[in-house]
Amino acid sequence: MNRLTFKTGTMCTLIGPPGCGKSTFAAQWPESWRVSLDFYRKLAADTETDQSATPVAVQIQDLLLDARLARGLTFSELTDRPDS
């Protein structure tokens, strides 16, 4: 598989249902580039599936995205597609 390349300051958002390969695909880039609500929910509630932790996870995500964008750093964001 050819690896994608991104210019400095690029944001790549991976959206899809759980288990579709977002995290696997993103694993080809450094961990510090990956911004994930699941990870921040796990930090806040000891499980990535506790949706009640989402507001806190979003606050963490926003702080990190702002910091990385201000520095022109490349990052990817991983998120599940909301259920309809």
Buried (B, 14 or more C-beta within 10 A) or exposed (E): EEEEEEEEEEBBEBEEEEEEEBBEBBEEBEEEBBBBBBBBBBEBBEEBEEEEBBEBBEEBBEEBBEEBEEEEBBBBBBBBEEEE
